Every structure is written in C-alpha cells, then in structure tokens.
Amino acid sequence: MTDGTATTPGLTRRRVLALAALAPVVAACTAAGTDDGGPDPLPALADAARADAALAAAALTADPTLTGRLEPLRAARAEHAAALDVALGAPPAPAAAAPAAGGDLAAVRVAVQASAAAAAAAVPDLPGERVGLVASIAACCATYAELLT
Amino acid sequence: MSSARPRQVPVIEDAALAALQDTLAAEHAALWSYGLAVAFLPEDLADEARADAAAHARLRAAVEQTLTDLGRRPVSALPAYATPFPVEDADAAARLAVVAESDALVSWRAVLERTADRTLREAALDALTGTTLRSARWRERTGERPAVPTFPGRP
C-alpha cells in the first residue's frame, strides 16, 4: 500500500475475480465503453430510447396482434427517454418520428438488443449518480430482447 | 500518522462493500424464499424455481468469495425469514418469488451506484440483468404489468 491511494488496478482486478467470472458477456462488451473524457453517452442513449419507442409503435400499427408484446416495450422505452432527459437536465424531447419501414418484431428485437449493449457499454465509466439509471435501462432492454426471441 | 488500516486494505469503497453485504443478505433471503415456494408450486414451475434458486446460489457464492477476498466476513443467512404475506398456495409462492427478485434487484443496483470499480460494475450489471429476466418471468405469472420492470432495482 505504498502509492495505492487512488487505484491499484491489479489488486482490484484479482480481488473481484469471483464476481467478475459471472460476467463474461458484459465484460466482452466493455471494449466499446467510453473512455474518460469521451462524449457524454446519455444523449445517444435517450435518442436510442426514442427510436426504439417509435419502431415499436410502427410495428404494432402494422400488426396490431403484436400489441400485447410490444406496447409494454414501447411504453418502457418512452419512459427511459424521459428519465434520461431529466438526468441530462434537458427539456423533454418530442417522440421520434415513426420509421418509414422496417417495423416488425425482429427489427424491434435487434434494436432493443443494440440499445442494451450501448447502455451496458456506458456503465463502467459513468458517474455514480447516473450509473443506476443506465444500468437499469440496460437490464430492461436486455430482458425485452431475450423475451422477444 | 498512519491509520490502523491493515496493509492489504482493498480498493473497493466501504459503501460498495456494505452494499455487497446487503446483496448477500438479499441472495440468502431469495434462496430461502425459493425453497419455500417450491413446496407450493406445480411441478413445471417448481422446476423453474429450482433453476432460479441455482442462479441465486451462484451469485451468493460469488459475493461471499468476493467479500472474503476483500477481507470482510460475509453476512450469514438467517434461519428463517418473515414473508410479506402468508405463503400457502401456488399464487402466493409465485408472488414470493417476485418479492425475492425485486429485493435482489434493489441491492444489485445499489452496488452499481456505490462503486467506481469497472470490474465490480460489470459483474453487478450482469447480476442485475439476469435478475431482471427472472423477475419478469415471475411477474408475468402473477399478472403484474408491465411484466418487465421498466427501471429494475430503482428503489
């Protein structure tokens, strides 16, 4: 413990290995994480939430039999966008315009899976007051992606 | 002016260690809850409950090992837990699983919010994600909507 006041990464890495072994998939995703001083990931995550909501809305307009599966996802992604706007101190943005085409179940699943990965990639580097929100969004999106498979 | 802290004091924040202990307590309670739930669930759901209990057992072992490696004594399980409602049939058993998963979600999110350690955050996010999926499946069965929690672990 000579100069380890701030970080001693080697020690830390070894010492959380028991837990880290549970997270191979997440660990593999973090190569895409933002570096210190990189752009704030929250605006892009909010835009992705609005885009997912619009895509889900288009899909269930095209096929109303999907309402039971996609309406909760659409509502959740709209709530995610609103919560991210609050965290950013931004005024609520309007809902994204519906995409011209491509709104089906598979497209929604792919989109929400990508959103889960993007949110997960931001988790390691976010400040403490934001990480809980983004982690919850990542877990929610990953679960919708899994349940739509 | 050196403190009385031992030489190998870890870098994980005290608040994160306390959150990990809370998580361990939640995992103990989840395992106990599934043990009770299995007795009341029909066979197909009992199999799911056993699989979910196994996932919690893996999380519990990892948290215990991590705390031990960090020089902390992991909290022990209680002999029994008070359920928030009587558990005497399959419906209540499924609702107990929802409660167990919800409590685990809150504790894992608290770990994430209390550490800056990337490895611990990644592990906690993985636990939060797996717990969200289990939570969603039990909420689907108990009729809670939305089945998938929108902000898993938000207190």
HADDOCK unambig.tbl for C-alpha pairs under 7 A between the chains (distance, minus, plus):
assign (segid A and resid 1 and name CA) (segid B and resid 7 and name CA) 6.00 0.50 0.50
assign (segid A and resid 1 and name CA) (segid B and resid 8 and name CA) 6.75 0.50 0.50
assign (segid A and resid 7 and name CA) (segid B and resid 11 and name CA) 6.62 0.50 0.50
assign (segid A and resid 8 and name CA) (segid B and resid 11 and name CA) 6.89 0.50 0.50
assign (segid A and resid 12 and name CA) (segid B and resid 11 and name CA) 6.20 0.50 0.50
assign (segid A and resid 13 and name CA) (segid B and resid 119 and name CA) 6.69 0.50 0.50
assign (segid A and resid 15 and name CA) (segid B and resid 66 and name CA) 6.59 0.50 0.50
assign (segid A and resid 15 and name CA) (segid B and resid 69 and name CA) 5.91 0.50 0.50
assign (segid A and resid 15 and name CA) (segid B and resid 70 and name CA) 6.43 0.50 0.50
assign (segid A and resid 16 and name CA) (segid B and resid 66 and name CA) 5.60 0.50 0.50
assign (segid A and resid 16 and name CA) (segid B and resid 119 and name CA) 6.91 0.50 0.50
assign (segid A and resid 16 and name CA) (segid B and resid 120 and name CA) 6.40 0.50 0.50
assign (segid A and resid 18 and name CA) (segid B and resid 62 and name CA) 5.13 0.50 0.50
assign (segid A and resid 18 and name CA) (segid B and resid 65 and name CA) 6.07 0.50 0.50
assign (segid A and resid 18 and name CA) (segid B and resid 66 and name CA) 5.57 0.50 0.50
assign (segid A and resid 19 and name CA) (segid B and resid 62 and name CA) 5.01 0.50 0.50
assign (segid A and resid 19 and name CA) (segid B and resid 63 and name CA) 6.32 0.50 0.50
assign (segid A and resid 19 and name CA) (segid B and resid 66 and name CA) 6.40 0.50 0.50
assign (segid A and resid 19 and name CA) (segid B and resid 123 and name CA) 5.76 0.50 0.50
assign (segid A and resid 20 and name CA) (segid B and resid 119 and name CA) 6.17 0.50 0.50
assign (segid A and resid 20 and name CA) (segid B and resid 120 and name CA) 6.71 0.50 0.50
assign (segid A and resid 20 and name CA) (segid B and resid 123 and name CA) 5.03 0.50 0.50
assign (segid A and resid 22 and name CA) (segid B and resid 123 and name CA) 6.37 0.50 0.50
assign (segid A and resid 23 and name CA) (segid B and resid 122 and name CA) 6.55 0.50 0.50
assign (segid A and resid 23 and name CA) (segid B and resid 123 and name CA) 5.06 0.50 0.50
assign (segid A and resid 23 and name CA) (segid B and resid 126 and name CA) 5.49 0.50 0.50
assign (segid A and resid 26 and name CA) (segid B and resid 122 and name CA) 6.09 0.50 0.50
assign (segid A and resid 26 and name CA) (segid B and resid 126 and name CA) 6.38 0.50 0.50
assign (segid A and resid 27 and name CA) (segid B and resid 122 and name CA) 6.29 0.50 0.50
assign (segid A and resid 72 and name CA) (segid B and resid 146 and name CA) 6.06 0.50 0.50
assign (segid A and resid 76 and name CA) (segid B and resid 150 and name CA) 5.44 0.50 0.50
assign (segid A and resid 124 and name CA) (segid B and resid 118 and name CA) 4.79 0.50 0.50
assign (segid A and resid 124 and name CA) (segid B and resid 121 and name CA) 5.97 0.50 0.50
assign (segid A and resid 124 and name CA) (segid B and resid 122 and name CA) 6.61 0.50 0.50
assign (segid A and resid 128 and name CA) (segid B and resid 113 and name CA) 5.02 0.50 0.50
assign (segid A and resid 128 and name CA) (segid B and resid 114 and name CA) 6.62 0.50 0.50
assign (segid A and resid 129 and name CA) (segid B and resid 113 and name CA) 6.77 0.50 0.50
assign (segid A and resid 131 and name CA) (segid B and resid 112 and name CA) 6.84 0.50 0.50
assign (segid A and resid 131 and name CA) (segid B and resid 113 and name CA) 6.04 0.50 0.50
assign (segid A and resid 132 and name CA) (segid B and resid 109 and name CA) 5.88 0.50 0.50
assign (segid A and resid 132 and name CA) (segid B and resid 112 and name CA) 6.34 0.50 0.50
assign (segid A and resid 132 and name CA) (segid B and resid 113 and name CA) 5.56 0.50 0.50
assign (segid A and resid 135 and name CA) (segid B and resid 125 and name CA) 6.28 0.50 0.50
assign (segid A and resid 136 and name CA) (segid B and resid 151 and name CA) 5.03 0.50 0.50
assign (segid A and resid 136 and name CA) (segid B and resid 152 and name CA) 5.07 0.50 0.50
assign (segid A and resid 136 and name CA) (segid B and resid 153 and name CA) 6.77 0.50 0.50
assign (segid A and resid 137 and name CA) (segid B and resid 151 and name CA) 6.21 0.50 0.50
assign (segid A and resid 139 and name CA) (segid B and resid 128 and name CA) 6.35 0.50 0.50
assign (segid A and resid 139 and name CA) (segid B and resid 129 and name CA) 4.31 0.50 0.50
assign (segid A and resid 139 and name CA) (segid B and resid 132 and name CA) 6.39 0.50 0.50
assign (segid A and resid 140 and name CA) (segid B and resid 132 and name CA) 6.87 0.50 0.50
assign (segid A and resid 140 and name CA) (segid B and resid 148 and name CA) 6.72 0.50 0.50
assign (segid A and resid 140 and name CA) (segid B and resid 149 and name CA) 6.63 0.50 0.50
assign (segid A and resid 140 and name CA) (segid B and resid 150 and name CA) 5.99 0.50 0.50
assign (segid A and resid 140 and name CA) (segid B and resid 151 and name CA) 6.78 0.50 0.50
assign (segid A and resid 140 and name CA) (segid B and resid 152 and name CA) 6.67 0.50 0.50
assign (segid A and resid 142 and name CA) (segid B and resid 129 and name CA) 6.94 0.50 0.50
assign (segid A and resid 143 and name CA) (segid B and resid 132 and name CA) 6.66 0.50 0.50
assign (segid A and resid 143 and name CA) (segid B and resid 133 and name CA) 5.32 0.50 0.50
